[in-house]
């Protein structure tokens, strides 16, 4: 599997957003990175690898603390996944692509018992995608990226974490976070295997002809 449209863009660190994680280091000490896989996870910049690993660490911890979870079985399955993940080989790009597939598949496995709406995954349309992970407490970690292409190549990119309430998610960035005079509100509504997005005041995150608004499908 290749990276979804605009994957790197969605993981660019937004200086105005406290929820943008792209330049975070992974969940382990990069000074001790020895294997090729570990070094790719520590690649930084807008690679998104640090966020990928941190999301896994946070999700695994949250699932392990959920009521009724067989912690021993969970730990065993996580160790098996890590062993398989560590077999990613090739160039840096190939390892990164392999890691992305591996982490995304594991997110889905870890959230399967409670993610009844199947929100963990990639939703896309002709302009962009939503990359989301549902946590046991009902919070949804979201990356949204769009790109209108030629001739302007205007784009939108935003990252946030917000609670899922029924079939809806809403997150509002303050004027301070947008760096402007208005708040940016992103609304997401889940209908079957698609997410409908509408936004208001989000020009700070978008080029002139780009928008988050639209229907994204699995």
C-alpha positions as CSV (number, residue, x, y, z in Angstrom):
1,X,0.0,0.0,0.0
2,X,1.2,3.5,-0.9
3,X,0.8,6.5,1.4
4,X,-2.7,8.0,1.0
5,X,-3.0,11.2,-0.9
6,X,-1.3,14.0,1.0
7,X,-0.1,11.8,3.9
8,X,3.0,13.9,4.4
9,X,1.0,17.1,4.2
10,X,-1.4,15.9,6.9
11,X,1.4,15.3,9.3
12,X,3.1,18.7,8.8
13,X,3.5,20.4,12.2
14,X,1.1,23.3,12.4
15,X,2.6,25.9,14.7
16,X,-0.8,27.2,15.6
17,X,-2.2,23.9,16.7
18,X,-1.5,22.3,20.1
19,X,-2.6,19.0,18.6
20,X,-0.2,18.8,15.7
21,X,2.2,15.9,16.4
22,X,4.3,15.4,13.2
23,X,7.7,16.4,14.7
24,X,7.3,14.5,17.9
25,X,9.8,11.9,18.6
26,X,8.5,8.3,18.9
27,X,7.7,6.7,22.2
28,X,11.3,5.5,22.7
29,X,14.7,7.3,23.1
30,X,16.0,8.1,19.6
31,X,19.5,8.4,21.0
32,X,19.4,4.7,21.5
33,X,18.0,3.9,18.0
34,X,20.0,1.1,16.4
35,X,18.0,-0.8,13.8
36,X,16.9,0.6,10.5
37,X,13.2,0.5,11.6
38,X,14.0,2.5,14.8
39,X,16.0,5.1,12.8
40,X,13.2,5.6,10.3
41,X,10.8,6.0,13.2
42,X,13.2,8.7,14.5
43,X,13.4,10.5,11.1
44,X,11.5,13.6,12.3
45,X,10.6,16.5,10.1
46,X,7.3,16.0,8.4
47,X,7.7,12.2,8.1
48,X,5.0,11.6,10.6
49,X,6.8,8.6,12.0
50,X,7.0,10.0,15.5
51,X,3.3,10.6,15.6
52,X,2.7,7.1,14.2
53,X,4.6,5.5,17.0
54,X,3.3,7.8,19.7
55,X,-0.3,7.1,18.7
56,X,0.4,3.4,19.0
57,X,1.9,3.8,22.4
58,X,-1.0,5.8,23.6
59,X,-3.6,3.5,22.1
60,X,-2.0,0.4,23.5
61,X,-1.9,1.9,27.0
62,X,-5.5,3.0,26.8
63,X,-6.7,-0.4,25.6
64,X,-4.6,-2.2,28.2
65,X,-6.4,-0.2,30.9
66,X,-9.9,-0.8,29.6
67,X,-12.2,-3.0,31.8
68,X,-12.3,-6.7,31.0
69,X,-9.2,-6.7,28.8
70,X,-6.9,-9.8,29.0
71,X,-3.7,-7.9,29.6
72,X,-1.5,-11.0,29.1
73,X,-3.1,-11.9,25.8
74,X,-2.9,-8.2,24.7
75,X,0.8,-8.0,25.6
76,X,1.6,-11.2,23.8
77,X,-0.2,-10.0,20.6
78,X,1.6,-6.7,20.8
79,X,5.0,-8.4,21.1
80,X,4.1,-10.5,18.1
81,X,3.1,-7.4,16.1
82,X,6.4,-5.7,17.1
83,X,8.4,-8.7,15.9
84,X,6.6,-8.5,12.6
85,X,7.0,-4.7,12.4
86,X,10.7,-5.0,12.9
87,X,11.0,-7.1,9.7
88,X,10.3,-4.1,7.5
89,X,13.2,-3.8,5.1
90,X,14.5,-1.8,2.1
91,X,15.2,1.8,1.5
92,X,14.0,4.4,4.0
93,X,10.9,5.1,1.9
94,X,10.1,1.4,1.6
95,X,10.5,0.9,5.4
96,X,8.4,4.0,6.1
97,X,5.6,2.7,3.8
98,X,5.9,-0.8,5.4
99,X,5.7,0.8,8.9
100,X,2.7,2.9,8.0
101,X,0.8,-0.2,6.8
102,X,1.9,-2.1,9.9
103,X,0.8,0.5,12.4
104,X,-2.5,1.3,10.6
105,X,-3.4,-2.4,10.6
106,X,-2.5,-2.7,14.3
107,X,-4.6,0.4,15.2
108,X,-7.6,-1.4,13.6
109,X,-6.9,-4.6,15.5
110,X,-6.5,-2.8,18.9
111,X,-9.7,-0.8,18.5
112,X,-11.9,-3.6,17.0
113,X,-13.6,-4.5,20.2
114,X,-15.2,-1.1,20.7
115,X,-14.9,0.7,17.4
116,X,-18.4,-0.4,16.2
117,X,-18.6,2.4,13.6
118,X,-15.2,1.4,12.2
119,X,-13.9,4.9,12.5
120,X,-10.3,3.8,12.8
121,X,-8.9,4.0,9.2
122,X,-8.6,6.1,6.1
123,X,-11.6,7.9,4.6
124,X,-11.0,9.7,1.3
125,X,-12.4,11.6,-1.6
126,X,-11.0,13.1,-4.8
127,X,-9.4,16.0,-3.0
128,X,-8.0,14.4,0.2
129,X,-8.4,12.1,3.1
130,X,-9.2,11.7,6.8
131,X,-6.8,9.5,8.8
132,X,-8.4,8.6,12.2
133,X,-7.9,6.5,15.3
134,X,-10.7,5.9,17.9
135,X,-9.6,5.5,21.5
136,X,-11.5,3.5,24.2
137,X,-12.6,6.7,25.9
138,X,-14.4,7.8,22.8
139,X,-11.9,10.4,21.6
140,X,-11.0,10.5,18.0
141,X,-7.5,11.4,16.8
142,X,-7.9,13.0,13.4
143,X,-5.6,14.2,10.5
144,X,-7.5,15.8,7.6
145,X,-5.6,16.9,4.5
146,X,-7.0,18.1,1.1
147,X,-5.3,19.4,-2.1
148,X,-7.2,20.9,-5.0
149,X,-4.4,20.2,-7.4
150,X,-3.6,22.2,-10.5
151,X,-3.3,25.1,-11.1
152,X,-3.3,26.5,-7.6
153,X,-2.3,23.4,-5.6
154,X,-4.1,25.0,-2.7
155,X,-4.3,22.7,0.3
156,X,-5.7,22.3,3.8
157,X,-4.1,20.4,6.7
158,X,-5.2,20.1,10.3
159,X,-4.7,17.7,13.2
160,X,-6.8,17.4,16.4
161,X,-8.3,15.1,19.0
162,X,-11.9,15.5,19.9
163,X,-14.7,13.4,21.6
164,X,-17.1,11.3,19.5
165,X,-20.6,12.1,20.6
166,X,-23.0,9.6,19.0
167,X,-22.2,10.0,15.3
168,X,-20.7,13.4,15.5
169,X,-17.3,15.0,16.2
170,X,-16.7,18.7,16.6
171,X,-13.5,20.6,17.3
172,X,-12.9,24.3,17.6
173,X,-9.5,26.0,17.3
174,X,-9.4,29.3,19.1
175,X,-8.4,32.5,17.3
176,X,-5.1,32.3,19.1
177,X,-4.5,28.8,17.7
178,X,-5.5,29.9,14.1
179,X,-3.3,33.0,14.4
180,X,-6.2,35.1,13.1
181,X,-9.3,37.0,14.3
182,X,-11.7,34.1,14.1
183,X,-12.2,30.6,15.5
184,X,-12.0,27.5,13.2
185,X,-14.7,24.9,13.8
186,X,-14.6,21.5,12.1
187,X,-17.7,19.3,12.2
188,X,-17.7,15.6,11.3
189,X,-20.8,13.5,11.0
190,X,-20.5,9.7,10.5
191,X,-23.1,8.0,8.3
192,X,-22.3,4.3,7.6
193,X,-18.9,4.0,6.0
194,X,-18.5,7.7,5.3
195,X,-17.8,10.9,7.1
196,X,-19.3,14.2,6.1
197,X,-17.2,17.3,7.0
198,X,-18.2,20.9,7.3
199,X,-16.1,23.7,8.6
200,X,-16.3,27.4,9.4
201,X,-13.6,30.0,9.9
202,X,-10.8,27.7,8.8
203,X,-9.1,29.8,6.2
204,X,-6.0,30.0,8.3
205,X,-5.5,26.3,7.6
206,X,-6.3,26.4,3.9
207,X,-5.3,27.9,0.6
208,X,-7.8,30.2,-1.1
209,X,-9.6,27.6,-3.1
210,X,-9.2,24.6,-0.7
211,X,-11.6,23.4,2.0
212,X,-12.0,20.5,4.4
213,X,-15.7,20.3,3.5
214,X,-17.0,17.2,1.7
215,X,-17.9,13.6,2.0
216,X,-15.0,11.1,2.7
217,X,-15.6,7.3,2.2
218,X,-13.7,4.2,3.1
